[in-house]
């Protein structure tokens, strides 16, 4: 089964380049292209893609608002897509907002071709694009700039001590293997704990767990 991708970017050259690259790989099919955020919302509902590559800055509606609408309760398609945000490291200040809106990760516009293909496969599989160290730094940076909402005591109290430990390590951007090594438990056990944590805190994926960990104070930005 192929991964259907919708590309949303206001630059025609970027869309064409990404489309040509992705279509050249087995198991990936570009289902459509959008030039604005509003068009992305419309096409997402009609095409029902698995992954949306969404530029942050677009006319009519930016990528963050488009993400909110697509991942909102009124979304009419058969299943909810994974959204991969496109950004530029030294320009966009909206990465944290995009992740809070429900994006499963982000990719720099100057990423290598193989990184784009890898990113699409990762988010399509239901994982978050958290591995690169730059992602961890940016999440910490933007989390530090945001006012922290009141912690959800009820949700936190529902976590076991081990699940809290796992959530703290998720907040540091650790992989399952890294968490297993830190806690001296099997990686499969970590996977089970992660699944339970995501279910209890109502997180779609690991990115949302990281956001939750920062917002509740379980994780702190690096100094």
C-alpha positions in Angstrom: 0.0 0.0 0.0 1.4 3.3 -1.0 1.7 6.4 1.2 -0.4 9.2 -0.3 1.1 12.6 0.1 -0.3 16.1 -0.3 2.2 18.9 -0.8 1.2 22.4 0.3 3.6 25.2 -0.5 3.1 28.5 -2.3 6.3 28.1 -4.3 5.6 26.1 -7.5 9.3 25.1 -7.9 9.3 23.6 -4.4 6.1 21.7 -5.0 7.4 20.4 -8.3 10.7 19.4 -6.9 9.2 17.6 -3.9 6.6 15.8 -6.1 9.3 14.6 -8.5 11.5 13.3 -5.7 8.7 11.5 -3.8 7.1 10.0 -6.9 10.4 8.4 -7.8 10.3 6.3 -4.6 8.4 3.0 -4.4 5.6 3.1 -1.9 5.0 6.9 -2.1 2.5 8.7 -4.3 1.9 12.4 -4.5 -1.9 12.7 -4.5 -2.1 16.4 -4.9 -0.5 19.9 -4.6 -1.8 23.0 -2.9 -0.5 26.6 -3.3 -2.3 28.1 -0.2 -3.3 27.0 3.2 -7.0 27.2 2.3 -6.5 25.0 -0.7 -4.6 22.5 1.5 -7.6 22.3 3.8 -9.9 21.7 0.8 -7.7 19.1 -0.9 -7.0 17.3 2.3 -10.7 16.7 2.8 -11.2 15.6 -0.8 -8.0 13.5 -1.3 -7.7 12.0 2.2 -3.9 11.8 2.1 -1.8 9.9 4.6 0.8 12.6 5.0 0.7 16.4 4.3 3.9 18.3 3.7 2.8 21.7 4.9 4.8 25.0 4.5 4.4 27.3 7.5 4.2 30.5 5.5 1.5 30.6 2.8 -1.0 33.1 1.5 -4.7 33.1 2.4 -4.1 30.9 5.4 -0.8 29.9 7.0 0.3 26.4 7.5 -0.4 26.5 11.3 -4.0 27.5 10.9 -4.5 25.0 8.0 -3.0 22.3 10.4 -5.5 23.3 13.1 -8.4 23.0 10.8 -7.3 19.7 9.2 -6.7 18.1 12.6 -9.8 19.7 14.2 -13.0 17.8 15.1 -14.8 19.0 12.0 -12.4 17.3 9.6 -14.6 15.3 7.2 -12.2 12.8 5.7 -12.0 9.0 6.4 -8.9 9.2 8.5 -6.7 11.9 10.0 -3.5 12.6 8.1 0.0 13.1 9.6 1.3 16.6 9.0 5.0 17.4 8.4 5.7 21.1 8.6 8.3 22.8 6.4 10.3 25.7 8.0 13.5 27.6 7.8 15.6 27.4 10.9 16.6 31.1 11.1 13.4 32.7 10.0 10.2 30.9 11.2 9.3 31.4 14.8 6.2 29.2 14.6 7.5 25.7 15.0 6.2 25.3 18.5 2.8 26.6 17.5 2.7 24.1 14.6 3.5 21.2 16.9 0.9 22.3 19.4 -1.6 22.5 16.5 -1.0 18.8 16.0 1.9 18.5 13.5 3.9 15.3 13.8 7.2 17.0 13.2 9.0 19.4 10.9 11.6 19.5 8.2 13.9 22.2 7.1 13.4 23.4 3.5 17.1 22.8 2.8 17.0 19.2 3.9 18.6 16.6 1.8 16.4 14.6 -0.6 16.8 11.4 1.4 15.8 13.3 4.6 12.5 14.3 3.0 11.8 10.7 1.9 12.7 9.4 5.4 10.5 12.0 7.1 7.5 11.1 5.0 7.9 7.4 5.9 8.5 8.1 9.6 5.4 10.2 10.1 3.3 7.9 7.9 4.2 5.0 10.2 2.8 7.0 13.1 6.0 8.1 14.6 7.1 11.7 15.3 10.1 13.3 13.6 12.0 13.9 16.7 15.3 12.2 16.1 17.5 15.1 14.8 19.1 17.1 17.6 17.9 20.3 16.0 14.4 19.2 16.6 15.0 18.8 20.3 16.7 22.1 20.6 13.9 23.9 18.8 11.2 22.4 20.9 13.0 23.4 24.0 13.7 26.9 22.7 10.0 27.5 21.8 8.7 25.9 24.9 10.8 28.2 27.0 9.2 31.2 25.3 5.6 30.1 25.9 3.6 30.8 29.0 3.0 27.5 30.8 -0.6 26.6 31.3 -1.8 25.0 34.5 -0.7 21.4 34.7 -3.4 18.8 34.3 -3.2 17.2 37.8 -5.8 14.6 37.0 -3.9 13.4 34.0 -0.5 13.4 35.7 -1.9 11.5 38.7 -3.2 8.8 36.4 0.4 8.0 35.3 2.4 5.4 37.2 5.8 6.3 38.5 7.5 4.5 35.6 5.2 6.1 33.1 6.2 9.5 34.5 9.8 8.6 34.1 9.2 7.6 30.5 7.4 10.9 29.8 10.2 12.9 31.2 12.7 11.1 28.9 10.3 11.6 26.0 10.4 15.3 26.8 14.1 15.2 26.3 13.6 13.8 22.8 15.0 10.3 23.6 14.3 7.4 21.4 12.9 4.1 22.7 16.4 2.7 22.7 17.8 5.6 24.6 15.0 5.4 27.2 15.6 1.7 27.6 19.3 2.2 28.2 18.6 5.0 30.7 16.0 3.0 32.7 17.7 -0.4 32.2 14.6 -2.0 30.8 13.9 -3.8 27.5 13.1 -1.7 24.5 9.8 -3.6 24.0 8.8 -2.6 27.5 9.6 1.0 26.7 7.3 0.8 23.7 4.5 -0.5 25.9 5.0 2.3 28.4 5.1 4.9 25.6 1.8 3.6 24.2 0.2 3.8 27.7 1.5 7.3 28.2 0.2 8.6 24.9 -3.2 7.1 25.6 -3.5 8.5 29.1 -2.4 12.1 28.2 -4.4 12.1 25.0 -1.4 12.6 22.7 -1.4 11.7 19.0 2.3 10.9 18.9 5.6 11.5 20.6 5.8 15.2 19.5 2.5 15.8 21.4 4.0 14.0 24.4 7.0 16.3 24.4 4.7 19.3 24.3 2.7 17.9 27.2 5.9 17.3 29.2 7.1 20.9 28.8 3.6 22.4 29.4 3.2 20.5 32.7 6.7 21.1 33.9 7.9 17.5 33.7 10.5 18.6 31.2 12.5 21.8 31.3 14.3 23.5 28.4 18.1 23.1 28.5 19.9 26.1 29.9 
